[in-house]
């Protein structure tokens, strides 16, 4: 009977039922189906222990900081700075798109926010200057996933809460993979700029370097405050998040400012996202508890040993499963459903929890730009009016490049572990 639970959960998800209700209901049914009904009395304590984590306080604060900056006109300043740096190159606006995503990632920590903002600003400008619409959308989609990888990343906080991993270490570990991804995407754009003779930015439209840098400084200060405070030990991630909110409010006044209505909207959005995430965490704690009672992680380890996969083979299988999950589910959904089952096995085989977190989050982010769902593709298609499937085809070369970067991160853990080790956040 217990095998019916994943089938029922999948059907409920496909029917549009909220993830927290699906996971929670499935977990309670699992208690009944496995004869663990007496343990239901312990669930309130388990749920409270799952969400009573100091680092989780950083999540709503980082979300609020990003919401404030998004509503304060910061996007234009970052685009101008990127244009002064790389706009003169062939395919310059494509480079601007990618570089702006790097800067924007240090503010929002969200691929969806990046995709929506740049779709509404850069894509129309790229089309006006002669870029194919599908290609302009593809560059925007591919670079948007830098957001959840570099700090402050909401997804990394979510992973840290699920797996009990240091959020500070995860933040610092995401810097080099995010920059490596940006460098590879710049290379892909440079290739297509040469192959298809893509235009340069109009010389008369390139802002002066000095004023562009000065204007962008308040926005660029936010990731510096966050990463610098954590690396030098001045602040915990939660304290850095609180400082980031204050910095975002001050920076917002420097730009267009944020109205009272805008601030209320930012607070409402923060409350909604935070509430939904905490509900998912509560449901995951229930599912994890019944999984522990039934020794599910131990069973997976036994199956892996029986199949003779070994650490490398299991890592390959796990990444294939994650890619498939990322193509169908939202990142939070995939994390909630897959990570508690597979990650403990990888850790038992010697994987570093910080490196594993970067691999998992990077992998799932690629799903945001791949069919059949592709959350960022849907956003860009709806904002720009580009056909979804033409956009998906145009994104494929960038997806291949990102899979290569993922493979490099898996094979060379030092890419993600060097900085947190140097900062003393994890052992050597």
VOPAGU-2260 file (C-alpha; in pm, 1 decimal, decimal comma):
REM VOPAGU-2260
SITE   aa  ch    i         X         Y         Z
SITE  UNK   A    0       0,0       0,0       0,0
SITE  UNK   A    1     283,6     237,9      82,4
SITE  UNK   A    2     391,7     247,0    -284,7
SITE  UNK   A    3      67,9     428,3    -367,6
SITE  UNK   A    4     186,2     736,6    -177,6
SITE  UNK   A    5     436,3     868,6    -436,3
SITE  UNK   A    6     179,8     803,2    -708,2
SITE  UNK   A    7     -84,5     997,8    -515,6
SITE  UNK   A    8     163,8    1279,0    -444,2
SITE  UNK   A    9     255,8    1309,3    -813,1
SITE  UNK   A   10    -109,6    1318,7    -916,5
SITE  UNK   A   11    -182,4    1590,2    -659,5
SITE  UNK   A   12     112,7    1796,6    -785,7
SITE  UNK   A   13      -1,8    1763,0   -1145,7
SITE  UNK   A   14    -348,1    1871,9   -1033,0
SITE  UNK   A   15    -199,1    2194,0    -899,9
SITE  UNK   A   16    -217,3    2122,2    -527,3
SITE  UNK   A   17      26,7    2332,3    -324,0
SITE  UNK   A   18     352,7    2149,3    -249,4
SITE  UNK   A   19     332,1    2189,1     128,4
SITE  UNK   A   20      -9,7    2020,3     135,9
SITE  UNK   A   21     105,3    1741,3     -95,0
SITE  UNK   A   22     417,5    1662,9     106,6
SITE  UNK   A   23     245,0    1700,3     443,6
SITE  UNK   A   24     -54,4    1486,8     351,6
SITE  UNK   A   25     166,6    1220,3     194,1
SITE  UNK   A   26     383,7    1209,9     505,9
SITE  UNK   A   27      86,2    1167,9     738,5
SITE  UNK   A   28     -52,3     891,5     516,4
SITE  UNK   A   29     291,4     730,0     524,1
SITE  UNK   A   30     272,4     718,7     904,0
SITE  UNK   A   31     -60,5     538,8     877,1
SITE  UNK   A   32      52,0     304,8     600,5
SITE  UNK   A   33     370,4     196,9     780,9
SITE  UNK   A   34     214,5     143,3    1122,0
SITE  UNK   A   35     393,4     440,1    1279,1
SITE  UNK   A   36      73,0     612,5    1389,4
SITE  UNK   A   37     184,4     653,9    1756,9
SITE  UNK   A   38     472,4     875,4    1642,2
SITE  UNK   A   39     230,2    1133,4    1500,9
SITE  UNK   A   40     217,6    1286,5    1849,1
SITE  UNK   A   41     580,5    1396,8    1808,7
SITE  UNK   A   42     520,2    1589,6    1484,6
SITE  UNK   A   43     473,6    1937,4    1640,5
SITE  UNK   A   44     812,4    1907,8    1808,4
SITE  UNK   A   45     976,4    1784,5    1486,8
SITE  UNK   A   46     825,1    2067,9    1283,3
SITE  UNK   A   47     934,9    2329,6    1535,9
SITE  UNK   A   48    1290,7    2193,0    1549,6
SITE  UNK   A   49    1310,6    2205,7    1168,2
SITE  UNK   A   50    1219,5    2573,1    1141,9
SITE  UNK   A   51    1374,4    2691,4    1470,9
SITE  UNK   A   52    1704,9    2764,7    1295,0
SITE  UNK   A   53    1876,2    3100,9    1336,3
SITE  UNK   A   54    2015,3    3105,9     980,2
SITE  UNK   A   55    1662,2    3076,5     840,9
SITE  UNK   A   56    1594,5    3430,2     959,5
SITE  UNK   A   57    1823,2    3543,0     676,9
SITE  UNK   A   58    1576,0    3421,2     415,5
SITE  UNK   A   59    1295,6    3678,8     459,3
SITE  UNK   A   60    1550,2    3956,3     507,5
SITE  UNK   A   61    1735,9    3877,6     185,1
SITE  UNK   A   62    1404,9    3847,7       1,5
SITE  UNK   A   63    1302,3    4190,1     133,8
SITE  UNK   A   64    1636,3    4347,0      37,5
SITE  UNK   A   65    1599,6    4214,6    -317,1
SITE  UNK   A   66    1238,5    4331,6    -342,1
SITE  UNK   A   67    1335,1    4683,1    -228,8
SITE  UNK   A   68    1623,4    4707,1    -475,9
SITE  UNK   A   69    1412,5    4571,5    -761,7
SITE  UNK   A   70    1155,1    4845,7    -703,9
SITE  UNK   A   71    1413,0    5122,8    -665,5
SITE  UNK   A   72    1532,0    5151,6   -1027,2
SITE  UNK   A   73    1861,8    4970,7    -975,8
SITE  UNK   A   74    1840,8    4770,5   -1301,5
SITE  UNK   A   75    1912,2    5070,1   -1523,3
SITE  UNK   A   76    2225,7    5159,9   -1326,6
SITE  UNK   A   77    2362,5    4805,9   -1356,9
SITE  UNK   A   78    2290,5    4794,2   -1730,3
SITE  UNK   A   79    2472,0    5126,3   -1782,6
SITE  UNK   A   80    2775,9    5000,7   -1591,9
SITE  UNK   A   81    2786,0    4677,2   -1791,6
SITE  UNK   A   82    2750,9    4870,1   -2117,3
SITE  UNK   A   83    3052,0    5088,4   -2038,1
SITE  UNK   A   84    3260,5    4776,0   -1966,5
SITE  UNK   A   85    3172,3    4543,9   -2256,3
SITE  UNK   A   86    2928,9    4728,5   -2483,4
SITE  UNK   A   87    3197,2    4813,7   -2741,6
SITE  UNK   A   88    3265,1    4446,4   -2817,0
SITE  UNK   A   89    3091,8    4264,1   -3100,7
SITE  UNK   A   90    2777,5    4111,7   -2958,5
SITE  UNK   A   91    2816,5    4375,1   -2689,4
SITE  UNK   A   92    2458,1    4380,1   -2566,2
SITE  UNK   A   93    2473,2    4003,7   -2517,9
SITE  UNK   A   94    2780,8    4055,8   -2299,9
SITE  UNK   A   95    2598,0    4339,1   -2122,0
SITE  UNK   A   96    2306,6    4104,9   -2055,1
SITE  UNK   A   97    2532,0    3841,6   -1894,5
SITE  UNK   A   98    2740,3    4090,3   -1695,3
SITE  UNK   A   99    2427,1    4266,1   -1568,4
SITE  UNK   A  100    2300,1    3928,3   -1445,7
SITE  UNK   A  101    2620,8    3886,7   -1244,6
SITE  UNK   A  102    2571,4    4225,5   -1078,1
SITE  UNK   A  103    2197,4    4170,8   -1037,3
SITE  UNK   A  104    2254,9    3828,1    -879,1
SITE  UNK   A  105    2432,8    3991,8    -586,9
SITE  UNK   A  106    2114,9    4187,1    -514,6
SITE  UNK   A  107    1816,7    3963,7    -585,8
SITE  UNK   A  108    1941,7    3604,9    -546,9
SITE  UNK   A  109    1656,2    3503,1    -775,8
SITE  UNK   A  110    1658,9    3375,8   -1133,8
SITE  UNK   A  111    1295,2    3474,5   -1185,3
SITE  UNK   A  112    1359,8    3835,1   -1076,8
SITE  UNK   A  113    1659,7    3856,8   -1309,4
SITE  UNK   A  114    1466,6    3710,6   -1602,4
SITE  UNK   A  115    1170,2    3942,3   -1553,0
SITE  UNK   A  116    1379,1    4258,3   -1508,7
SITE  UNK   A  117    1611,8    4206,6   -1805,3
SITE  UNK   A  118    1335,9    4075,5   -2032,7
SITE  UNK   A  119    1157,5    4403,3   -1984,3
SITE  UNK   A  120    1462,0    4624,2   -2040,3
SITE  UNK   A  121    1748,3    4462,5   -2233,7
SITE  UNK   A  122    1564,0    4225,3   -2467,6
SITE  UNK   A  123    1366,6    4502,9   -2645,7
SITE  UNK   A  124    1690,1    4704,2   -2681,6
SITE  UNK   A  125    1876,1    4402,3   -2824,4
SITE  UNK   A  126    1596,8    4345,8   -3077,0
SITE  UNK   A  127    1603,4    4714,2   -3171,8
SITE  UNK   A  128    1974,5    4689,5   -3248,4
SITE  UNK   A  129    1929,7    4385,4   -3473,2
SITE  UNK   A  130    1960,3    4080,4   -3247,9
SITE  UNK   A  131    1716,3    3795,3   -3324,1
SITE  UNK   A  132    1441,5    3802,7   -3062,5
SITE  UNK   A  133    1482,4    3436,3   -2971,6
SITE  UNK   A  134    1857,7    3479,8   -2924,0
SITE  UNK   A  135    1811,0    3787,1   -2704,7
SITE  UNK   A  136    1567,4    3590,5   -2487,1
SITE  UNK   A  137    1803,0    3289,5   -2480,2
SITE  UNK   A  138    2093,8    3498,2   -2347,6
SITE  UNK   A  139    1864,6    3642,7   -2081,1
SITE  UNK   A  140    1741,1    3297,5   -1978,4
SITE  UNK   A  141    2086,7    3141,5   -1967,8
SITE  UNK   A  142    2239,9    3418,7   -1757,9
SITE  UNK   A  143    1943,4    3443,6   -1519,4
SITE  UNK   A  144    2043,8    3124,8   -1337,8
SITE  UNK   A  145    2356,0    3297,4   -1207,3
SITE  UNK   A  146    2121,0    3459,7    -953,4
SITE  UNK   A  147    2050,7    3153,4    -735,9
SITE  UNK   A  148    2418,1    3044,1    -735,9
SITE  UNK   A  149    2608,3    3349,7    -613,1
SITE  UNK   A  150    2524,1    3509,7    -276,3
SITE  UNK   A  151    2273,5    3600,2    -148,6
SITE  UNK   A  152    2094,4    3290,6    -277,1
SITE  UNK   A  153    1753,2    3199,7    -136,6
SITE  UNK   A  154    1789,1    2846,1    -271,1
SITE  UNK   A  155    2120,2    2792,8     -90,1
SITE  UNK   A  156    1957,7    2905,2     235,8
SITE  UNK   A  157    1677,3    2656,0     167,3
SITE  UNK   A  158    1928,3    2376,2     105,0
SITE  UNK   A  159    2123,1    2471,8     417,0
SITE  UNK   A  160    1807,4    2448,3     626,2
SITE  UNK   A  161    1714,1    2107,0     486,0
SITE  UNK   A  162    2060,2    1954,2     522,4
SITE  UNK   A  163    2187,3    2146,2     826,8
SITE  UNK   A  164    2477,3    2292,1     625,1
SITE  UNK   A  165    2648,6    2625,3     696,4
SITE  UNK   A  166    2477,3    2896,6     493,4
SITE  UNK   A  167    2787,5    3116,8     519,5
SITE  UNK   A  168    3001,4    2842,4     363,6
SITE  UNK   A  169    2743,2    2783,1      89,8
SITE  UNK   A  170    2732,2    3154,6       8,5
SITE  UNK   A  171    3108,6    3181,1     -31,6
SITE  UNK   A  172    3124,3    2848,8    -217,7
SITE  UNK   A  173    2886,2    2979,4    -482,8
SITE  UNK   A  174    3108,2    3270,7    -588,7
SITE  UNK   A  175    3359,6    3090,6    -812,3
SITE  UNK   A  176    3102,3    2859,4    -978,8
SITE  UNK   A  177    2885,4    3163,8   -1054,6
SITE  UNK   A  178    3178,0    3356,3   -1204,2
SITE  UNK   A  179    3289,8    3049,2   -1400,8
SITE  UNK   A  180    2938,7    3016,9   -1542,0
SITE  UNK   A  181    2938,6    3385,2   -1641,3
SITE  UNK   A  182    3277,7    3347,1   -1812,3
SITE  UNK   A  183    3160,5    3043,9   -2012,2
SITE  UNK   A  184    2838,6    3222,6   -2116,9
SITE  UNK   A  185    3043,2    3523,0   -2230,1
SITE  UNK   A  186    3248,1    3281,4   -2441,0
SITE  UNK   A  187    2936,2    3131,3   -2600,0
SITE  UNK   A  188    2800,4    3477,4   -2677,0
SITE  UNK   A  189    3137,5    3579,8   -2825,7
SITE  UNK   A  190    3126,7    3273,3   -3053,3
SITE  UNK   A  191    2780,0    3357,5   -3183,1
SITE  UNK   A  192    2877,2    3724,4   -3216,7
SITE  UNK   A  193    3159,6    3615,5   -3450,0
SITE  UNK   A  194    2954,5    3346,9   -3627,9
SITE  UNK   A  195    2641,3    3555,6   -3689,4
SITE  UNK   A  196    2807,9    3897,8   -3705,3
SITE  UNK   A  197    2603,4    4032,4   -3417,8
SITE  UNK   A  198    2611,2    4412,5   -3373,0
SITE  UNK   A  199    2807,8    4619,9   -3128,0
SITE  UNK   A  200    2640,2    4868,5   -2899,5
SITE  UNK   A  201    2596,1    5209,7   -3060,6
SITE  UNK   A  202    2898,9    5420,7   -2961,6
SITE  UNK   A  203    2676,5    5722,2   -2893,5
SITE  UNK   A  204    2462,5    5518,7   -2652,4
SITE  UNK   A  205    2749,7    5396,7   -2433,9
SITE  UNK   A  206    2742,9    5590,6   -2104,0
SITE  UNK   A  207    3056,2    5763,2   -1976,5
SITE  UNK   A  208    3259,0    5530,4   -1755,9
SITE  UNK   A  209    3302,5    5754,0   -1450,2
SITE  UNK   A  210    2938,0    5855,8   -1400,3
SITE  UNK   A  211    2819,9    5497,4   -1470,5
SITE  UNK   A  212    3049,1    5359,2   -1198,6
SITE  UNK   A  213    2946,4    5625,1    -947,3
SITE  UNK   A  214    2577,5    5563,4   -1016,7
SITE  UNK   A  215    2614,9    5186,5    -979,0
SITE  UNK   A  216    2821,3    5197,1    -657,5
SITE  UNK   A  217    2524,6    5191,5    -414,6
SITE  UNK   A  218    2386,8    4881,9    -588,5
SITE  UNK   A  219    2726,5    4710,3    -600,4
SITE  UNK   A  220    2778,1    4781,4    -230,3
SITE  UNK   A  221    2507,7    4531,1    -136,1
SITE  UNK   A  222    2689,4    4208,6    -236,9
SITE  UNK   A  223    3015,8    4350,4    -100,7
SITE  UNK   A  224    2851,3    4408,6     236,9
SITE  UNK   A  225    2702,4    4059,2     239,7
SITE  UNK   A  226    3007,0    3860,9     125,6
SITE  UNK   A  227    3266,3    4078,1     298,2
SITE  UNK   A  228    3083,6    4073,0     630,7
SITE  UNK   A  229    3052,1    3694,2     621,3
SITE  UNK   A  230    3405,7    3618,2     499,8
SITE  UNK   A  231    3577,6    3845,0     751,5
SITE  UNK   A  232    3359,9    3716,8    1033,3
SITE  UNK   A  233    3201,5    4053,0    1109,1
SITE  UNK   A  234    2849,0    3920,9    1057,9
SITE  UNK   A  235    2656,2    3598,2    1041,8
SITE  UNK   A  236    2443,6    3548,2     727,4
SITE  UNK   A  237    2137,3    3656,6     927,0
SITE  UNK   A  238    2306,4    3974,5    1048,2
SITE  UNK   A  239    2434,6    4040,4     695,8
SITE  UNK   A  240    2077,0    4005,3     568,7
SITE  UNK   A  241    1953,4    4264,3     818,4
SITE  UNK   A  242    2230,8    4505,5     716,5
SITE  UNK   A  243    2145,8    4436,4     351,0
SITE  UNK   A  244    1787,1    4552,3     408,4
SITE  UNK   A  245    1910,7    4882,0     554,4
SITE  UNK   A  246    2160,7    4920,2     270,9
SITE  UNK   A  247    1888,7    4846,1      14,5
SITE  UNK   A  248    1665,3    5116,6     163,5
SITE  UNK   A  249    1950,8    5370,1     155,3
SITE  UNK   A  250    2048,4    5270,3    -199,5
SITE  UNK   A  251    1684,8    5292,8    -305,9
SITE  UNK   A  252    1675,1    5657,3    -198,5
SITE  UNK   A  253    1981,7    5719,3    -418,5
SITE  UNK   A  254    1796,9    5593,0    -727,6
SITE  UNK   A  255    1430,4    5653,7    -807,0
SITE  UNK   A  256    1333,0    5585,9    -447,1
SITE  UNK   A  257    1064,7    5350,2    -329,1
SITE  UNK   A  258     714,8    5474,8    -264,7
SITE  UNK   A  259     499,7    5385,6      31,0
SITE  UNK   A  260     287,3    5162,5    -192,1
SITE  UNK   A  261     601,7    5001,1    -329,9
SITE  UNK   A  262     731,9    4930,4      19,1
SITE  UNK   A  263     399,7    4774,8     121,6
SITE  UNK   A  264     408,0    4559,5    -193,4
SITE  UNK   A  265     764,6    4450,4    -111,9
SITE  UNK   A  266     664,3    4353,7     242,6
SITE  UNK   A  267     359,2    4161,8     118,6
SITE  UNK   A  268     568,8    3976,3    -140,0
SITE  UNK   A  269     829,5    3893,1     125,5
SITE  UNK   A  270     565,4    3762,6     365,8
SITE  UNK   A  271     403,6    3549,5      96,1
SITE  UNK   A  272     731,0    3390,9     -21,3
SITE  UNK   A  273     858,6    3337,2     332,4
SITE  UNK   A  274     533,4    3178,6     446,8
SITE  UNK   A  275     524,7    2938,0     153,7
SITE  UNK   A  276     886,8    2834,2     208,0
SITE  UNK   A  277     839,2    2775,6     580,4
SITE  UNK   A  278     529,3    2566,2     513,0
SITE  UNK   A  279     734,5    2350,8     277,2
SITE  UNK   A  280    1009,5    2315,2     538,0
SITE  UNK   A  281     752,7    2205,7     796,8
SITE  UNK   A  282     611,8    1944,6     559,7
SITE  UNK   A  283     962,7    1821,8     473,4
SITE  UNK   A  284    1039,6    1771,4     841,9
SITE  UNK   A  285     739,3    1538,5     870,4
SITE  UNK   A  286     840,3    1344,1     559,7
SITE  UNK   A  287    1199,9    1321,1     678,5
SITE  UNK   A  288    1086,4    1189,1    1016,8
SITE  UNK   A  289     884,4     902,7     872,6
SITE  UNK   A  290    1166,2     833,1     626,4
SITE  UNK   A  291    1406,0     803,7     918,7
SITE  UNK   A  292    1171,6     572,0    1106,4
SITE  UNK   A  293    1151,7     347,3     800,5
SITE  UNK   A  294    1529,0     373,4     740,1
SITE  UNK   A  295    1480,9     495,0     382,2
SITE  UNK   A  296    1828,7     658,3     351,5
SITE  UNK   A  297    1992,6     338,5     478,8
SITE  UNK   A  298    1793,5     137,5     224,0
SITE  UNK   A  299    1914,4     362,4     -57,1
SITE  UNK   A  300    2276,1     325,4      57,6
SITE  UNK   A  301    2231,7     -52,4      65,0
SITE  UNK   A  302    2083,6     -51,3    -285,7
SITE  UNK   A  303    2370,9     161,9    -415,7
SITE  UNK   A  304    2625,3     -75,9    -262,2
SITE  UNK   A  305    2441,7    -375,6    -405,5
SITE  UNK   A  306    2445,0    -221,8    -753,5
SITE  UNK   A  307    2814,2    -143,3    -720,8
SITE  UNK   A  308    2772,8     217,9    -831,8
SITE  UNK   A  309    3032,7     363,8    -597,7
SITE  UNK   A  310    3061,3     736,6    -519,7
SITE  UNK   A  311    3119,4     842,6    -881,8
SITE  UNK   A  312    2844,7     625,6   -1024,1
SITE  UNK   A  313    2594,3     736,9    -761,8
SITE  UNK   A  314    2683,7    1104,1    -820,3
SITE  UNK   A  315    2616,1    1054,1   -1192,7
SITE  UNK   A  316    2280,6     884,3   -1129,6
SITE  UNK   A  317    2183,8    1149,4    -873,5
SITE  UNK   A  318    2258,7    1431,0   -1118,7
SITE  UNK   A  319    2054,9    1262,8   -1392,7
SITE  UNK   A  320    1762,2    1237,3   -1149,8
SITE  UNK   A  321    1805,8    1601,6   -1048,5
SITE  UNK   A  322    1815,9    1717,7   -1411,6
SITE  UNK   A  323    1492,0    1530,4   -1479,7
SITE  UNK   A  324    1332,4    1676,6   -1164,7
SITE  UNK   A  325    1449,3    2027,2   -1250,5
SITE  UNK   A  326    1292,2    2004,2   -1596,5
SITE  UNK   A  327     950,7    1938,1   -1441,9
SITE  UNK   A  328     939,6    2095,8   -1096,0
SITE  UNK   A  329    1026,0    2431,4    -947,4
SITE  UNK   A  330    1360,7    2435,8    -763,0
SITE  UNK   A  331    1198,5    2443,7    -419,6
SITE  UNK   A  332     975,1    2150,6    -512,0
SITE  UNK   A  333    1266,9    1946,1    -647,0
SITE  UNK   A  334    1476,1    2023,4    -339,9
SITE  UNK   A  335    1193,6    1918,6    -111,5
SITE  UNK   A  336    1120,0    1593,8    -293,8
SITE  UNK   A  337    1460,9    1467,1    -402,7
SITE  UNK   A  338    1734,3    1605,9    -176,8
SITE  UNK   A  339    1622,9    1448,1     156,2
SITE  UNK   A  340    1626,2    1107,7     -15,3
SITE  UNK   A  341    1948,7    1125,6    -220,2
SITE  UNK   A  342    2177,5    1371,5     -41,7
SITE  UNK   A  343    2232,0    1157,2     273,4
SITE  UNK   A  344    2355,6     872,0      53,2
SITE  UNK   A  345    2602,4    1101,4    -123,2
SITE  UNK   A  346    2726,2    1229,7     213,8
SITE  UNK   A  347    2761,4     872,7     341,0
SITE  UNK   A  348    2988,8     803,4      44,3
SITE  UNK   A  349    3220,3    1089,7     130,8
SITE  UNK   A  350    3076,8    1390,6     -53,0
SITE  UNK   A  351    3139,8    1729,4     109,0
SITE  UNK   A  352    2804,2    1882,4     214,6
SITE  UNK   A  353    2899,0    2230,2      87,7
SITE  UNK   A  354    3021,8    2103,2    -248,5
SITE  UNK   A  355    2715,3    1880,2    -274,8
SITE  UNK   A  356    2489,2    2180,2    -210,5
SITE  UNK   A  357    2647,9    2380,0    -493,1
SITE  UNK   A  358    2622,4    2083,2    -731,6
SITE  UNK   A  359    2256,4    2020,6    -647,8
SITE  UNK   A  360    2150,2    2385,6    -669,2
SITE  UNK   A  361    2347,1    2444,4    -991,0
SITE  UNK   A  362    2191,5    2132,8   -1143,1
SITE  UNK   A  363    1835,2    2230,6   -1051,2
SITE  UNK   A  364    1886,1    2586,6   -1177,2
SITE  UNK   A  365    1952,8    2450,2   -1526,2
SITE  UNK   A  366    1598,7    2311,0   -1515,6
SITE  UNK   A  367    1469,6    2669,7   -1506,1
SITE  UNK   A  368    1568,5    2711,2   -1872,5
SITE  UNK   A  369    1478,9    2367,5   -2009,2
SITE  UNK   A  370    1142,6    2235,4   -2137,0
SITE  UNK   A  371     882,0    2111,4   -2070,4
SITE  UNK   A  372     833,0    2369,0   -1793,6
SITE  UNK   A  373    1135,3    2598,5   -1770,1
SITE  UNK   A  374    1016,1    2869,4   -1531,3
SITE  UNK   A  375    1251,0    3138,4   -1664,7
SITE  UNK   A  376    1163,5    3050,6   -2025,0
SITE  UNK   A  377     796,4    3099,2   -1941,8
SITE  UNK   A  378     865,5    3438,3   -1783,8
SITE  UNK   A  379    1075,3    3561,0   -2075,8
SITE  UNK   A  380     828,1    3429,9   -2332,0
SITE  UNK   A  381     535,8    3605,4   -2162,1
SITE  UNK   A  382     723,6    3935,2   -2115,6
SITE  UNK   A  383     879,0    3954,7   -2462,7
SITE  UNK   A  384     609,3    3780,1   -2666,9
SITE  UNK   A  385     863,6    3536,6   -2814,6
SITE  UNK   A  386     740,8    3188,4   -2900,7
SITE  UNK   A  387     822,2    2953,1   -2611,3
SITE  UNK   A  388     959,2    2669,4   -2824,9
SITE  UNK   A  389    1170,5    2894,4   -3049,5
SITE  UNK   A  390    1310,6    3043,2   -2731,8
SITE  UNK   A  391    1380,4    2695,6   -2590,3
SITE  UNK   A  392    1565,3    2589,2   -2908,2
SITE  UNK   A  393    1775,4    2907,8   -2905,2
SITE  UNK   A  394    1869,4    2839,1   -2541,4
SITE  UNK   A  395    2000,5    2485,7   -2609,8
SITE  UNK   A  396    2365,4    2585,7   -2683,4
SITE  UNK   A  397    2374,7    2776,4   -2354,7
SITE  UNK   A  398    2223,1    2478,2   -2171,7
SITE  UNK   A  399    2498,8    2255,9   -2313,4
SITE  UNK   A  400    2761,4    2503,9   -2192,8
SITE  UNK   A  401    2604,1    2507,6   -1845,9
SITE  UNK   A  402    2604,9    2127,3   -1832,3
SITE  UNK   A  403    2978,0    2138,3   -1909,1
SITE  UNK   A  404    3028,2    2383,8   -1622,1
SITE  UNK   A  405    2826,5    2151,7   -1395,9
SITE  UNK   A  406    3051,9    1860,7   -1495,0
SITE  UNK   A  407    3361,9    2068,1   -1414,0
SITE  UNK   A  408    3222,4    2158,1   -1071,0
SITE  UNK   A  409    3148,0    1789,9   -1000,1
SITE  UNK   A  410    3490,4    1666,4   -1115,2
SITE  UNK   A  411    3687,4    1949,6    -951,4
SITE  UNK   A  412    3536,4    2016,7    -605,7
SITE  UNK   A  413    3804,5    2281,5    -547,1
SITE  UNK   A  414    3603,3    2519,5    -768,1
SITE  UNK   A  415    3341,2    2543,6    -496,4
SITE  UNK   A  416    3551,1    2461,4    -188,1
SITE  UNK   A  417    3860,8    2680,6    -231,7
SITE  UNK   A  418    3707,5    3008,0    -112,2
SITE  UNK   A  419    3519,9    2872,4     192,9
SITE  UNK   A  420    3833,9    2682,9     294,8
SITE  UNK   A  421    4046,2    2997,2     256,7
SITE  UNK   A  422    3792,8    3190,4     465,3
SITE  UNK   A  423    3804,6    2927,2     738,9
SITE  UNK   A  424    3436,2    2842,1     699,6
SITE  UNK   A  425    3509,0    2470,9     636,6
SITE  UNK   A  426    3805,9    2245,2     699,9
SITE  UNK   A  427    4065,4    2155,1     437,3
